[in-house]
Amino acid sequence: MAVRAGYALALLLAVVVLNFTLIHIAPGDIADTIAGDMGGATEEVMAQIRADYGLDKSFAVQLGIYLGNVVRLDFGYSFFFNTPVTSLIAERLPATLLLVFTAQIFALVIGVILGVISARRPDGLLSHFVTLLALFGYSAPVFWTGIMLLIGLSLMLPLFPVAGMIDVTLIDAPLWRQYLSVAHHLFLPALTLASIFLALYSRLCRASMLEVLGADYIRTARAKGLSERDTVYRHALKNSLGPVVTLAGLQFSAVVSGAVLVETVFSWPGLGTLALQSILARDTPTILGILFFSALVVIVGNLLTDLVLRLIDPRIRAGGG
C-alpha cells in the first residue's frame, strides 16, 4: 500500500505541474483581468500588478515558488473573492464531498440491488425495466435530469427545496433539525448525480452476477441444499462485486466532474459553483486551488477503492496486489 501511496503522490505532483503549465500558457493573465475590471490601466500599472503577483519572473521560478506554496497548502489570494484561496476551498469542500460521496454510495447500493434482482430473473419484466432504466439514466445529460427533477419535485410537486444546502431559518435551530434540512436539500442533487452511475453499476452487476451464478461452485452450493438466498447473497454477490467496485473507482473522477453541473443546477454551495464563478471571473489562483483539491479527492477515492477491493476479494490479498 505504501507503493500505491507513493504513486498517488507522484500523480498529484504531475497534475499540479500540468495545471500550472496550462494556466500559464493560456492567453491573458491576472493583470489583464484586473485591468479589465478597472476599465483599463497604463503600462506602468500593469507592470506593477504583474510584479505584485510574481508574473514578471521566469516560468521555472514561478513554478518553483508555486510548488513550494502548495506543499504548505498556500494557494495564494483570490482577487475576485478578496479572500485566501485556502479559506475559500475549506468553506466549499465539505459540501462537495458530501454530495459526491452520497451520490456514489447511493448509486452503488441501488445499482447493486437492481443488478442482483434482474440477474436472478434475467428474462423477467423487472430485468427489462432495469435495462430501460439503465439506458435512460446513462443517455440523459445530468443537467437535464436535474432540471426535470426540479420541475417535477420542486415546482409542480413542492416536495423538495429548489436550491441551497440548508433552510436559512434553521441556522439557530437544534443540530438534528439542521441535519434533516441538509438531507432534505441533498436528496435531489445526489439523486441527479447518481442517476448515470446507477445505470452503469446496475448493468455491470447484472452481467457479473449472471456469470458468477453459472459457476461450478454455485451449482455445488445448490446441490448441497443451500437456500437460494444464501447462495445468491453469501456466495455469488460477494464474488461479483469486484468489477462493480473497480468501475466505481474508475468513475470517481467523472462523479467529481459531474458535481460541477449538478451544483450549478441546484445552487449547491460546493466547489463546482465556486469553480464556475472563478472561471467566469478568470480568477487563476482559485481555479488552480480547485483543480488541486479535485485531483486530490479523485486520487484518495481510487486509493479507497483499492482498499475495498482487498477487503472483499481474498484473491487480491493473497496475491499481494
C-alpha positions in Angstrom: 0.0 0.0 0.0 3.0 2.3 0.6 4.0 1.9 -3.0 0.5 2.9 -4.2 0.6 5.9 -1.9 3.9 6.9 -3.5 2.4 6.6 -7.0 -0.5 8.7 -5.8 1.8 11.5 -4.6 3.7 11.4 -7.9 0.5 11.6 -9.8 -0.7 14.5 -7.7 2.6 16.3 -8.4 2.2 15.7 -12.1 -1.3 17.1 -12.1 -0.2 20.2 -10.2 2.6 20.9 -12.7 0.3 20.2 -15.7 -2.4 22.5 -14.3 0.0 25.3 -13.7 1.6 24.9 -17.1 -1.8 25.0 -18.9 -2.9 28.1 -17.0 0.4 29.8 -17.7 0.3 29.3 -21.5 -3.4 30.3 -21.7 -3.9 33.8 -23.3 -4.1 36.6 -20.7 -3.2 36.7 -17.1 -4.3 38.1 -13.7 -3.1 41.5 -14.7 -5.2 41.6 -17.8 -8.3 40.6 -15.8 -7.7 43.2 -13.0 -7.1 45.9 -15.6 -10.3 44.9 -17.4 -12.2 45.3 -14.1 -10.6 48.7 -13.6 -11.6 49.8 -17.0 -8.1 49.9 -18.3 -4.6 50.6 -16.9 -1.3 52.1 -18.0 1.8 50.0 -18.8 3.3 51.1 -15.5 0.3 49.9 -13.5 0.2 46.6 -15.5 3.9 46.0 -14.8 3.3 46.7 -11.1 0.4 44.3 -10.9 2.5 41.6 -12.6 5.3 42.2 -10.2 2.9 42.0 -7.2 1.7 38.6 -8.4 5.2 37.4 -9.4 4.3 37.2 -13.1 7.5 39.2 -14.0 9.6 36.1 -13.1 10.5 33.3 -15.5 8.2 30.3 -15.8 10.6 28.0 -13.9 10.9 30.4 -11.0 7.1 30.8 -10.9 6.6 27.1 -10.9 9.1 26.5 -8.2 7.5 29.2 -6.0 4.1 27.7 -6.6 5.1 24.2 -5.8 6.7 25.4 -2.5 3.4 27.2 -1.6 1.4 24.1 -2.5 3.4 22.0 -0.1 2.3 24.4 2.6 -1.3 24.4 1.3 -0.9 28.0 0.4 -2.7 28.6 -2.9 -2.5 32.4 -3.0 -5.1 35.1 -2.7 -8.3 35.3 -4.7 -8.6 38.8 -6.2 -12.2 38.2 -7.2 -13.5 37.0 -3.8 -10.8 39.1 -1.9 -10.1 36.0 0.3 -7.3 33.5 0.6 -7.9 30.6 -1.7 -7.3 28.0 1.0 -10.1 29.6 3.1 -12.5 29.6 0.2 -11.9 25.9 -0.6 -12.1 25.0 3.1 -15.6 26.5 3.2 -16.8 24.8 0.0 -15.1 21.4 0.0 -17.2 19.8 2.7 -20.4 20.4 0.7 -18.9 18.9 -2.5 -17.6 15.9 -0.6 -21.0 15.3 1.0 -22.7 15.5 -2.4 -20.1 13.3 -4.2 -19.9 10.5 -1.6 -23.6 10.5 -1.0 -24.2 10.2 -4.8 -21.6 7.4 -5.1 -22.9 5.4 -2.2 -26.5 5.8 -3.5 -25.5 4.7 -7.0 -23.6 1.7 -5.7 -26.2 0.5 -3.3 -29.2 0.9 -5.5 -27.3 -0.2 -8.6 -26.2 -3.4 -6.9 -29.7 -4.2 -5.6 -31.2 -3.7 -9.1 -28.4 -5.7 -10.7 -29.0 -8.6 -8.3 -32.7 -8.6 -8.7 -32.5 -8.5 -12.5 -29.8 -11.3 -12.6 -32.0 -13.7 -10.6 -34.7 -13.5 -13.3 -32.8 -12.3 -16.4 -35.9 -12.7 -18.7 -38.4 -11.3 -16.3 -40.3 -8.0 -16.5 -38.2 -6.4 -13.8 -35.0 -7.2 -15.6 -36.2 -5.5 -18.7 -37.3 -2.5 -16.6 -33.8 -2.2 -15.1 -32.4 -2.4 -18.6 -34.6 0.5 -19.8 -33.8 2.5 -16.6 -30.1 2.0 -17.2 -30.3 3.1 -20.8 -32.3 6.2 -19.8 -30.0 7.1 -16.9 -26.9 6.7 -19.0 -28.1 8.6 -22.0 -29.8 11.6 -20.3 -27.5 14.5 -19.6 -27.0 15.1 -15.9 -28.0 18.7 -16.0 -31.2 17.8 -17.9 -32.1 15.2 -15.3 -31.5 17.8 -12.6 -33.8 20.3 -14.3 -36.5 17.7 -14.8 -36.4 16.7 -11.2 -36.5 20.4 -10.1 -39.6 21.0 -12.3 -41.3 17.8 -11.2 -40.5 17.5 -7.5 -39.8 21.1 -6.5 -42.1 23.3 -8.6 -45.0 21.1 -9.7 -44.9 19.0 -6.5 -43.2 21.1 -3.9 -41.7 18.2 -2.0 -38.0 19.3 -2.1 -36.3 22.7 -2.0 -35.3 24.4 -5.2 -31.8 25.5 -4.2 -29.3 25.8 -1.4 -28.0 23.4 1.2 -29.9 24.4 4.3 -33.0 26.4 5.3 -31.6 29.7 6.4 -34.4 30.0 9.1 -32.8 27.0 10.9 -29.4 28.4 11.5 -30.0 28.7 15.2 -32.2 25.6 15.4 -31.1 22.3 17.1 -28.4 20.3 15.2 -30.8 17.5 14.4 -33.2 19.9 12.6 -30.2 21.3 10.7 -29.1 17.8 9.6 -32.6 17.0 8.5 -32.7 20.2 6.4 -29.4 19.4 4.8 -30.6 15.9 4.0 -33.8 17.3 2.5 -31.8 19.7 0.3 -29.3 17.0 -0.6 -31.7 14.4 -1.9 -32.4 15.8 -5.4 -28.8 16.8 -6.2 -27.5 13.4 -5.0 -30.2 11.6 -7.0 -29.3 13.6 -10.1 -25.6 12.9 -9.8 -26.1 9.3 -9.0 -28.5 8.6 -12.0 -25.9 8.0 -14.7 -23.6 5.9 -12.5 -26.5 3.9 -11.0 -27.3 2.8 -14.6 -23.7 1.7 -15.1 -23.4 -0.2 -11.8 -26.7 -2.0 -12.2 -25.8 -3.3 -15.7 -22.3 -4.3 -14.7 -23.6 -6.0 -11.5 -26.2 -7.9 -13.5 -23.6 -9.1 -16.0 -21.2 -10.1 -13.3 -23.9 -11.9 -11.3 -25.1 -13.9 -14.3 -21.5 -15.0 -14.9 -21.0 -16.0 -11.2 -24.4 -17.7 -10.9 -23.3 -20.1 -13.7 -20.0 -21.0 -12.0 -19.3 -24.6 -10.7 -19.1 -23.6 -7.0 -22.6 -22.1 -7.2 -24.0 -25.3 -8.6 -22.2 -27.2 -5.9 -23.7 -24.9 -3.2 -27.2 -25.5 -4.6 -26.6 -29.3 -4.8 -25.7 -29.3 -1.1 -29.1 -27.9 -0.3 -28.1 -24.3 0.4 -31.0 -22.0 0.2 -31.3 -19.7 -2.8 -31.0 -16.6 -0.6 -27.7 -17.8 0.9 -26.4 -18.9 -2.4 -27.1 -15.5 -4.0 -26.2 -13.1 -1.2 -23.5 -15.0 0.7 -21.6 -16.5 -2.2 -22.5 -15.1 -5.6 -22.9 -11.4 -4.7 -19.5 -11.1 -2.8 -17.6 -12.6 -5.8 -19.4 -10.4 -8.3 -18.8 -7.1 -6.6 -15.1 -6.8 -7.7 -15.9 -5.4 -11.2 -18.5 -3.0 -9.8 -16.2 -1.6 -7.1 -13.4 -1.3 -9.7 -15.7 0.6 -12.1 -16.8 2.8 -9.2 -13.2 3.8 -8.5 -12.5 4.5 -12.2 -15.7 6.6 -12.4 -14.9 8.6 -9.3 -13.3 11.3 -11.4 -16.5 11.5 -13.5 -18.6 11.8 -10.3 -16.4 14.8 -9.2 -16.6 16.5 -12.6 -20.4 15.8 -12.8 -20.8 17.6 -9.5 -19.9 20.9 -11.2 -23.0 20.8 -13.3 -25.2 19.4 -10.6 -24.1 22.1 -8.1 -24.8 24.8 -10.7 -28.3 23.5 -11.4 -29.2 23.2 -7.7 -27.1 26.2 -6.5 -25.3 23.8 -4.1 -22.6 25.8 -2.3 -19.7 23.5 -3.2 -16.5 23.6 -5.3 -18.5 23.2 -8.5 -20.3 26.5 -8.0 -17.0 28.1 -6.9 -15.2 26.8 -10.0 -17.9 28.2 -12.3 -17.7 31.7 -10.7 -13.9 31.6 -10.7 -13.7 30.6 -14.4 -16.1 33.4 -15.4 -14.0 35.9 -13.4 -10.7 34.3 -14.6 -9.6 34.0 -11.0 -6.5 31.9 -11.7 -5.4 31.2 -8.1 -8.8 29.9 -7.2 -9.0 27.8 -10.3 -5.7 26.2 -9.6 -6.7 25.5 -6.0 -9.9 23.9 -7.0 -8.1 21.7 -9.6 -5.7 20.6 -6.9 -8.3 19.6 -4.4 -10.4 17.9 -7.1 -7.4 15.8 -8.2 -6.7 15.0 -4.5 -10.3 13.8 -4.0 -10.1 11.6 -7.0 -6.7 10.1 -6.0 -7.9 9.4 -2.5 -11.1 7.9 -3.9 -9.0 5.5 -6.0 -6.9 4.5 -3.0 -10.1 3.8 -1.0 -11.3 1.6 -3.9 -8.1 -0.4 -3.7 -8.6 -1.0 0.0 -12.2 -2.1 -0.5 -11.2 -4.5 -3.2 -8.6 -6.1 -0.9 -11.3 -6.5 1.7 -13.9 -8.1 -0.5 -11.7 -10.2 -2.7 -9.4 -12.7 -0.9 -7.6 -13.4 -4.1 -6.2 -9.8 -4.2 -5.0 -10.1 -0.6 -3.4 -13.5 -1.3 -1.7 -12.2 -4.4 -0.4 -9.1 -2.7 -1.9 -6.7 -5.3 
